[in-house]
């Protein structure tokens, strides 16, 4: 009986883990960012939060998606990218949250 419970628990855990990995990363995005991604906005300015402080390796993994990082402070970063790049970024396991950032857009454009 205990073996059956263990097997059932294992299969349930496996199913949930597989199902979670096949879902799109959109739950990590706030509503405004999700809308911009769905509308395929050309350049999207946003902020992101990682599980831990952003190291050089984490930064490189983010930038490998095509995202351009502007600032990093601890585990938070501000960046810009295209809709497809942000979708790729949201699938990375160390990304906790992504939010649209209209304030960042104006500051970034002033510096250019």
Residue pairs with C-beta under 8 A, 6 or more apart in sequence:
24 87
24 90
24 91
25 87
25 89
25 90
25 91
25 95
26 34
26 37
26 87
26 90
28 90
28 95
28 96
28 97
28 98
29 37
29 86
29 90
29 98
29 99
30 97
30 98
30 99
30 100
32 99
32 100
33 44
33 46
33 86
33 98
33 99
33 100
36 44
36 83
36 100
37 44
37 83
37 86
37 87
38 83
39 83
40 83
41 83
42 82
43 80
43 81
43 82
44 80
44 81
44 82
44 83
44 86
44 100
45 78
45 79
45 80
45 100
45 101
45 102
45 104
45 105
45 108
46 78
46 79
46 80
46 81
46 86
46 98
46 99
46 100
46 101
46 104
47 76
47 77
47 78
47 79
47 98
47 99
47 101
47 104
48 62
48 76
48 77
48 78
48 79
48 89
48 95
48 97
48 98
48 99
49 75
49 76
49 95
49 96
49 97
49 98
50 58
50 75
50 76
50 77
50 94
50 95
50 96
51 75
51 94
51 95
51 96
52 58
52 75
52 94
53 74
53 75
54 62
54 72
54 74
54 75
54 77
58 94
59 69
59 72
59 77
61 92
61 94
62 69
62 77
62 79
62 89
62 92
63 69
65 81
65 85
65 88
65 89
65 92
66 81
66 82
66 84
66 85
66 88
67 79
67 80
67 81
67 85
67 86
67 89
68 79
68 80
68 81
69 77
69 78
69 79
70 77
70 78
70 79
70 80
70 104
70 108
71 77
71 78
78 101
78 104
78 108
80 104
80 105
80 108
81 89
86 98
89 95
89 98
90 98
